[in-house]
Amino acid sequence: MNYRDMTLEELQKDLINEAQKGHPFFLAGAIYWLSMGILGFFLDGQNLALIYLLATGSIFPLAILLGTMQKINILSKNPLGVLGGIIGGIQAFYLPIWIVVYMKHYEWLPMVIGILGASHFLPYLWIYKSRAYLFFTIAMALVSFIFGYVLIDQAFLSLPFILMALYVGMVLALKMETKTFNNNTSLHI
């Protein structure tokens, strides 16, 4: 595809269709949070926090696998897709923060992963023309703070399941937005 001749709006339309607004990432995130929640019944303390930290590295490859299984190209060469990849890569800079939190206050790790993870989703509301990204970013940050700090006893118990539910809700919202977008776009062609 010749992206050089496309307008910004055409690039957005192309990426929305090709990447399906990135919903495989949220499916992978839901699996991550569900897994962490289940592990919370069997492990506790610093060992569980270490698994939280290490398992974050599984989300990206799992999203690629899930996208491939659904025939969704989340590794688009579309310039806005490349921008989305750079934005997603910002999370690599969170790793040192997560490690320090793990070493000093491991009980804060679910909150910090939740809040910092939420922060990187905000730019996608523009890339994908999505209100769901705005709602999700705010909801994830608030829930992570409330259940990961204010109610810190719930950090390893309730927070992962609440975030899993938010992620599943986001998958559904993005699928609905994409379907609505495609229906509206086809009316204008």
C-alpha positions in Angstrom: 0.0 0.0 0.0 1.2 3.5 -0.8 0.9 5.4 2.4 2.7 8.5 1.1 -0.4 9.5 -1.0 -2.9 9.0 1.8 -4.4 11.8 3.9 -4.4 11.6 7.7 -8.0 10.5 7.7 -7.3 7.8 5.2 -4.4 6.6 7.3 -6.6 6.4 10.3 -9.4 4.5 8.4 -6.8 2.1 7.1 -5.3 1.4 10.5 -8.7 1.1 12.2 -9.6 -1.6 9.7 -6.2 -3.3 9.7 -5.5 -3.4 13.4 -9.2 -3.4 14.6 -8.3 -0.6 17.0 -5.8 -2.8 18.7 -8.2 -5.0 20.6 -5.9 -8.1 20.6 -3.7 -6.2 23.1 -6.7 -5.9 25.5 -7.5 -9.6 25.1 -3.8 -10.4 26.0 -4.1 -8.0 28.9 -7.2 -9.6 30.2 -5.4 -13.0 30.1 -2.5 -11.5 32.0 -4.7 -10.0 34.7 -6.9 -13.1 35.0 -3.7 -15.2 35.4 -2.3 -12.8 38.1 -5.7 -13.0 39.9 -5.7 -16.8 39.9 -2.1 -17.0 41.0 -3.0 -14.7 43.9 -4.9 -17.7 45.4 -1.8 -19.8 45.5 1.1 -17.4 46.0 1.5 -14.3 48.0 4.0 -11.5 48.8 7.2 -10.9 47.0 7.0 -14.2 44.9 3.7 -13.2 43.4 4.9 -9.6 42.8 7.9 -11.1 40.9 5.6 -13.0 38.7 3.6 -9.9 38.1 6.8 -8.1 37.0 8.1 -10.9 34.8 4.7 -11.8 33.2 4.3 -8.3 31.8 6.7 -9.3 29.1 4.2 -11.9 27.9 1.5 -9.4 26.9 3.0 -8.1 23.7 3.9 -11.5 22.1 0.5 -12.9 23.3 -1.3 -10.0 21.6 0.6 -10.7 18.3 -0.4 -14.4 18.6 -4.1 -13.5 19.3 -4.1 -11.0 16.5 -2.6 -13.5 14.0 -5.2 -16.1 15.1 -8.0 -13.5 14.4 -6.3 -12.3 11.1 -5.7 -8.9 12.6 -2.5 -7.1 11.7 -1.4 -5.3 14.8 2.1 -4.8 13.3 0.9 -2.6 10.5 3.4 -0.7 8.4 0.9 2.2 8.3 2.7 5.3 9.6 0.1 5.7 12.3 0.6 2.0 13.2 4.3 2.7 13.5 3.5 5.6 15.8 1.3 3.4 17.8 4.2 0.9 18.2 6.5 3.7 19.4 3.8 4.8 21.9 3.5 1.2 23.1 7.2 0.9 23.4 7.2 3.7 26.0 6.4 0.9 28.5 9.9 -0.4 28.2 10.9 2.7 30.2 8.5 1.7 33.0 10.5 -1.4 33.7 13.1 0.3 35.9 10.3 1.9 37.9 8.6 -1.4 38.3 11.8 -3.0 39.5 12.5 -0.3 42.1 8.9 -0.6 43.3 9.3 -4.4 43.5 12.5 -4.0 45.6 11.2 -1.3 47.9 7.4 -1.8 48.2 6.4 -4.9 46.2 2.8 -4.6 47.5 2.5 -1.5 45.4 3.4 -3.3 42.2 -0.2 -4.1 40.9 -1.1 -0.4 41.4 2.0 0.9 39.6 1.7 -1.6 36.7 -2.0 -0.6 36.4 -1.5 3.2 36.5 1.6 3.3 34.3 0.0 0.8 31.9 -3.1 3.0 31.7 -1.1 6.1 30.9 0.3 4.7 27.7 -3.2 4.1 26.3 -4.2 7.7 26.2 -2.7 8.7 22.7 -4.6 5.8 21.1 -7.9 7.7 21.6 -6.7 10.0 18.8 -5.0 7.4 16.6 -8.1 5.2 16.6 -10.8 7.9 17.0 -11.9 6.1 20.1 -13.8 7.3 23.1 -13.4 3.9 24.6 -9.6 4.5 25.0 -10.3 7.7 27.0 -12.8 6.0 29.3 -10.5 2.9 29.7 -7.4 5.0 30.5 -9.2 6.9 33.3 -11.0 3.9 34.7 -7.9 1.8 34.8 -5.9 4.4 36.5 -8.6 5.1 39.1 -9.3 1.5 39.8 -5.6 0.7 40.1 -5.1 3.5 42.6 -8.2 2.7 44.7 -7.7 -1.1 44.8 -3.9 -1.0 44.7 -3.2 1.7 47.2 -6.2 3.1 49.1 -7.5 -0.5 49.7 -4.0 -2.0 49.5 -5.2 -5.3 51.1 -7.1 -5.8 47.8 -4.0 -5.2 45.5 -3.3 -8.8 44.8 -6.9 -10.1 45.4 -9.5 -7.9 43.8 -7.5 -5.6 41.5 -6.5 -8.2 39.0 -10.0 -9.4 38.5 -11.4 -5.9 38.2 -8.8 -5.0 35.7 -9.5 -8.2 33.8 -13.2 -7.2 33.6 -12.2 -3.7 32.4 -10.0 -5.2 29.7 -12.8 -7.6 28.5 -15.1 -4.6 28.4 -12.6 -2.7 26.4 -12.3 -5.6 23.8 -16.1 -5.5 23.4 -16.2 -1.7 23.2 -13.4 -1.6 20.6 -15.2 -4.3 18.5 -18.4 -2.3 18.7 -16.6 0.9 17.7 -14.9 -0.8 14.8 -18.1 -2.2 13.6 -19.9 1.1 13.9 -16.9 2.9 12.2 -17.0 0.4 9.3 -20.8 0.7 8.9 -20.5 4.5 8.8 -17.6 4.4 6.4 -19.3 2.1 4.0 -22.3 4.4 3.8 -20.0 7.2 2.6 -18.3 5.2 -0.1 
